[in-house]
Amino acid sequence: MSSWYGRAVTPMAAKSKSWSIVFPTDYMNIQNEEQLRHIEKFTDDLAKFLDTEVQRISISQRWKETTTTNQSMDDYMSWVSRASL
């Protein structure tokens, strides 16, 4: 999967069409419905402009499905942030 890091879109598009926009649904807990609609519309418009798709994923669900530890993602992230210092 290609990623776009602010470089020109055209050269990247010529190299690969396997783009996607990752939309982490569990970090979009927005109480303001209008704000959430604007974010989703912007994301959909960006995907249309880039001729790609939006992958709406739950990071916490992916963690549960793929982790090799018995820790929750929140516990692990709390531990790893302290252990890295």
Secondary structure in CASP SS format (residue, H / E / C, confidence):
PFRMAT SS
TARGET T0000
AUTHOR 0000-0000-0000
METHOD secondary structure of the structure
MODEL  1
M C 1.00
S C 1.00
S C 1.00
W C 1.00
Y C 1.00
G C 1.00
R C 1.00
A C 1.00
V H 1.00
T H 1.00
P H 1.00
M H 1.00
A H 1.00
A H 1.00
K H 1.00
S C 1.00
K C 1.00
S C 1.00
W C 1.00
S C 1.00
I E 1.00
V E 1.00
F E 1.00
P E 1.00
T H 1.00
D H 1.00
Y H 1.00
M C 1.00
N C 1.00
I C 1.00
Q C 1.00
N C 1.00
E H 1.00
E H 1.00
Q H 1.00
L H 1.00
R H 1.00
H H 1.00
I H 1.00
E H 1.00
K H 1.00
F H 1.00
T H 1.00
D H 1.00
D H 1.00
L H 1.00
A H 1.00
K H 1.00
F H 1.00
L H 1.00
D C 1.00
T C 1.00
E C 1.00
V E 1.00
Q E 1.00
R E 1.00
I E 1.00
S C 1.00
I H 1.00
S H 1.00
Q H 1.00
R H 1.00
W H 1.00
K H 1.00
E H 1.00
T H 1.00
T C 1.00
T C 1.00
T C 1.00
N C 1.00
Q C 1.00
S C 1.00
M H 1.00
D H 1.00
D H 1.00
Y H 1.00
M H 1.00
S H 1.00
W H 1.00
V H 1.00
S H 1.00
R H 1.00
A H 1.00
S C 1.00
L C 1.00
END
